[in-house]
Amino acid sequence: MLPEEIRKLADAVRDVPDFPKPGILFKDITPILADGALFEISIRALAEVAHGIHIDKVVGIDARGFIFGAAVAHLLGAGFVPIRKTGKLPWATEVEAYSLEYGEAEIEIHKDAVAPGERILVVDDLLATGGTAGAALKLIDRLGAVTVGVAFLIELAFLKGRDRLGDAKVESILSY
């Protein structure tokens, strides 16, 4: 990824103070999504995490991870699997609970979404405390698949979320 492309992405991220609650500085990526050229840059950058690595499926985390993950899967010629908030998937699921920076939550995956030995790239828009991504990695591992990389558009490095992701290969395009 060229430095000027990374700068363009960084320049497009909008800071929204006090969202979703007072004291939080929200990094809004909707300007990237709304611009075709920037969206393409972001997808290519996220897909680069898998450069030279065979990927069977891309797992996107609810909800913005669906946007990026599905596009990355298409670019890589891989399948796409959603990990959703509990109660949103229509078939038999595996569930994992985790802590957020402001509460507790659960996510789930279909029990047959990934197969033992499949090579998985996990994609999401933001790495904060690592709770959601860590729970996703546990679900993938429980089903016997192998996470070969985790890609984020943005990482809030000061929250040390990557520390909760074990020895997974973690890449972020923008870091704050």
C-alpha positions in Angstrom: 0.0 0.0 0.0 1.4 3.4 -1.0 2.0 6.0 1.7 -0.2 8.5 -0.1 -3.1 6.0 -0.2 -2.8 5.5 3.5 -2.8 9.2 4.1 -5.9 9.6 2.0 -7.7 7.0 4.1 -6.5 8.7 7.3 -7.6 12.1 6.1 -11.1 10.7 5.4 -11.7 9.3 8.9 -14.0 11.7 10.8 -13.7 12.2 14.5 -17.0 12.3 16.3 -16.6 13.4 20.0 -18.9 11.9 22.7 -20.3 9.0 20.6 -21.7 6.6 21.5 -21.3 8.1 25.0 -19.5 11.0 26.6 -15.7 10.7 26.7 -15.5 8.5 23.6 -13.9 9.8 20.4 -15.6 7.8 17.7 -13.6 7.2 14.5 -16.2 7.4 11.7 -15.3 5.5 8.5 -18.5 6.3 6.6 -16.6 8.9 4.4 -14.4 6.1 3.2 -17.4 3.9 2.4 -19.0 6.8 0.5 -16.0 7.3 -1.8 -15.5 4.6 -4.3 -11.8 5.2 -4.7 -11.2 5.3 -1.0 -13.3 2.2 -0.4 -11.2 0.4 -3.1 -8.0 1.4 -1.4 -9.3 0.1 2.0 -10.3 -3.2 0.5 -7.0 -3.7 -1.3 -5.1 -2.7 1.9 -7.1 -5.2 4.0 -6.6 -8.0 1.4 -2.8 -7.4 1.4 -2.7 -9.0 4.9 -3.3 -12.3 3.0 -0.6 -11.7 0.4 1.1 -15.0 -0.4 -1.2 -16.9 2.0 -4.0 -19.3 0.9 -7.3 -18.2 2.4 -10.4 -20.4 2.3 -12.8 -18.0 3.9 -13.0 -14.5 5.2 -14.9 -14.0 8.4 -16.4 -10.5 8.9 -17.5 -9.3 12.3 -20.9 -7.7 12.8 -21.6 -5.2 11.4 -19.1 -3.1 9.5 -16.8 -6.1 9.2 -19.5 -7.4 6.8 -18.9 -4.5 4.5 -15.2 -4.9 4.4 -15.0 -8.7 4.8 -17.4 -9.5 1.9 -15.4 -7.2 -0.4 -12.1 -8.7 0.7 -13.5 -12.2 0.2 -14.5 -11.4 -3.3 -11.1 -9.9 -4.1 -9.4 -13.0 -2.7 -11.8 -15.5 -4.4 -12.7 -16.8 -0.9 -16.0 -17.6 0.8 -17.5 -15.1 3.2 -18.8 -16.0 6.7 -20.6 -13.5 9.0 -20.1 -13.6 12.8 -23.1 -11.9 14.2 -24.6 -10.6 17.5 -26.5 -13.4 19.3 -29.9 -14.2 18.0 -29.4 -13.0 14.4 -28.3 -16.2 12.7 -31.1 -18.6 11.6 -29.5 -22.0 12.1 -27.5 -23.9 14.8 -24.7 -21.7 16.2 -21.7 -21.6 18.5 -21.8 -18.7 20.9 -19.0 -16.8 22.7 -19.4 -14.1 25.4 -17.0 -11.3 25.8 -16.5 -7.9 27.5 -16.7 -4.6 25.7 -15.2 -1.3 26.8 -18.8 -0.4 27.9 -20.5 -3.7 28.8 -20.9 -7.4 28.0 -22.0 -9.0 24.7 -22.2 -12.3 22.8 -21.5 -13.2 19.2 -22.2 -16.3 17.2 -21.3 -18.3 14.1 -23.1 -21.1 12.3 -21.7 -24.4 13.4 -21.0 -25.4 9.8 -19.7 -22.0 8.6 -16.0 -23.0 8.7 -14.6 -26.6 8.5 -11.7 -28.1 10.4 -8.4 -27.1 8.8 -9.8 -24.2 6.7 -7.6 -21.1 6.6 -9.4 -18.0 7.8 -8.8 -14.3 7.5 -10.8 -12.3 10.0 -11.7 -8.7 8.9 -13.3 -5.9 10.9 -13.3 -2.1 10.7 -11.9 -1.4 14.2 -9.7 -3.0 16.8 -10.3 -1.3 20.2 -10.1 -3.5 23.3 -10.0 -6.7 21.4 -13.0 -8.3 23.0 -15.1 -8.9 19.9 -12.2 -10.0 17.8 -10.9 -12.3 20.6 -14.3 -13.9 20.8 -14.4 -14.4 17.1 -11.0 -16.1 17.1 -12.2 -18.4 19.9 -15.3 -19.4 17.8 -13.2 -20.1 14.7 -10.7 -22.2 16.8 -13.6 -24.1 18.5 -14.8 -25.1 15.0 -11.4 -26.4 14.1 -10.5 -23.8 11.5 -7.1 -21.9 11.5 -7.0 -18.1 11.7 -4.1 -17.1 9.5 -4.6 -13.4 9.8 -6.7 -10.6 11.4 -7.1 -7.4 9.5 -8.5 -4.1 10.7 -9.0 -0.8 9.0 -8.4 1.1 12.2 -6.6 0.2 15.4 -6.9 2.2 18.6 -3.4 1.1 19.7 -3.6 2.8 23.1 -6.3 0.3 24.2 -3.9 -2.6 23.5 -6.6 -4.8 21.9 -4.0 -6.9 20.0 -2.8 -8.3 23.3 -6.1 -10.2 23.5 -5.6 -11.8 20.2 -2.9 -14.3 21.2 -0.3 -15.1 18.5 -2.6 -14.3 15.5 -1.0 -12.3 12.8 -2.7 -8.9 13.3 -2.5 -6.0 10.8 -4.1 -2.6 10.9 -4.1 -0.1 8.1 -4.5 3.0 10.3 -3.4 3.2 13.9 -4.3 5.9 16.5 
